[in-house]
Amino acid sequence: MASVSTRQFNTSIHIMALDGIVNVNSLFTFAVFLGIAWYPTADPAATLASFADPACVADAAIGESLIAFHVYSFSSFLFSSLVASAVKQAIRMGQGGGEDHGIAMNSHINAAALRAGILMSAAGSVFGCVFLMLALVDLVQIKLGTLSCRSWHSLAAVGPLVVLVPFALVVFVGLVLYAFAR
């Protein structure tokens, strides 16, 4: 039988990172839940701008994709939080149920399992952010007009969103991969 390689880690940093993932995912999950609960219809009366061209009004397909992206985002954040909580619990069990009393905690844990859990949790967060961004793009199209009409308000709302979120995700993924290699 092959032996599982375990390494002794100072796990307090891992637990703090996992706590951060769970906390941020909880906020995003709450925001997504509110987005699902408050369903902005594709009704022309629900838009915030007046359109001379009826083609600029979002159709039902955009409303359907808005809900779908909210559900995908919710699922991704929930997956990420559950995996992070499971890894955190595994670390604590590896310490013999030890508690954090402000001192560095050391544990003998499977390094590959720890890295895989953190990587899966990070991937869930990334997918959740992408789906949330796509849902917000659909929300802008419903409220301010479709992007195909090139409305100033729609483009001004979507522009920073599709630039800043992917940039932040690239930084996040880079740092996760850097930590993964360490």
N, C-alpha and C positions, 0 to 999 in steps of 0.2 A: 504494500500500500504506500502510495506516495505521501511524503510528509508535506504538510501545509507550512509554508514559511511564515513565521511571525516575527515581528520586530517590535522592540520596545519604543513607544512613541511618547512624547510629552503631549498628551491628548487635550489639554486645556485649550489650546489654540484651535483644534479641530472642533471641539464642542462650541466654542464661541462663534466660529464660522458657520456651523450648522444652525445655531440659534439665530444668527443674522439672516440666513436664508429663510428659515421658518417665519421670522417676524416680517420680513419684506413680502414674502409670498402671502402671508395672512392679509396684509394691507391690499395687495393686488387682488386677491381672491374676493375680498369684501367689495372692492371697486367694481370688479367684474359682475358680482352678484347684483349690485345696484344697477349696473348697466343692463342686465337681463330683466330685472324687475321693472325698470322704467323703459318700456319698449317704445321708442319713437317711430311712429308709423311713417310710411312713405307717402302719406297724405299731403297733397300740395298745400293744404292749410296749415300743416305742422312745420313748414319751412320758415326760416327766419329772413329770407330774402324774397323779393318779388322777381319773377322771371318773365321776360317778354317771349322767350322761346319755351314752349312746353317740354321740349326735349331735355332741358336743363334740370327738370324735376326728377328726382330719384325714383326709380321704378321699384316694384315689389321684389325683384331679384336682389337689389342692394339691401333692402330690409331683411331678406332671408339670410344673406351672407353676414350681415351684422350680427344676427342672433347666432349663427353657426360659429363665427369667430369668437363670440363671447363664450360659448360652450367649450370650444377647443381651448381657449385661454384658461377658463376655470379648471378644466380637467388637467391641464399641464401644471398649473400652480399647485393644485391639490396633490398631484403625483409627486412633484418636487418636494413639497412639505412632508408628505408621508415617508418618502425615502430618507429625507434628512432626519426626521424623527426616529426612524428605525435604526439608522447608522449611529445616531447619538445614543440611543438605548443600548445598542450592541457595545459601544465603547464603555458605557457605564457598567454593563454586565461583565465586561472583560476586566474591570477594575475590582470585581467582587462587590459591585453595588456601591462603590465608594462615592462619597459626596465631595463636592468642591468646597473646600474651606479656605479658599484664597491661596492655596499652594499649588504648585505644579503637579498635575496628576500624570502618572506614568502607567501605561498599560501594555500588555503583550497582546497585540491584535494582528490579524491577518492584514498585511499591508495592501495586498491586491484587492481585498474586499473593501477596505476603507477607501481606497482610491476609486474603485468602481462605484461605490455608493455616492461619494461626493461628485463624481463625474455625471452620474445619472441625475442627481438632484440639480446640478448646474444646467444640464441639458433641458430638464423640465422647465426651469426658470427661463431659459433662453426662448424655448418654444412658446411659453406663456406670454413673454414680452412681445414676440413677433405677432402672435395672434391678437393680442390686445391692441397693438399698433394698427393692424389691419381693420379691427373693429372700429377704432377711432377714425380711420380714414373713411369707412362707410358711414359713420355717424356724421362726419363733416359733409359728405355728399348728400345725406338726407336733409340736413339743416341748412346748408349754405349753397347747395347746387352741385351737380356732378362735375367731376374734374374735366370731362370732355368739353365742357362749355368754357373752360378757362376763366372762371369767375375769380376776380382778385381775392375776394374773401376766402374762397375755398383753397386756392393755391397758397395764400398766406398762412392758412391754418395747417395745411398738410405739409408744406415745405419743411419747417423746423422739425416736425414729427418724424418725417422719413429721413432726415439727415442726422438728428441728434440720437434717436433711439438706436439705429444700427451702429453708429459710432460708439455709443456706450456699451452695446453688446459685444463689439469687437474688443474693446478694452477688457470687459468682463471675461470673455472667452480666453483672451491672451493671459490674463492673470490666473485663471483656473488652470490652464495648461502649464503655465510656469510652476504653479504650486504642485501640479500633478507630477511634474518631472523631478521635483525635489524629494 
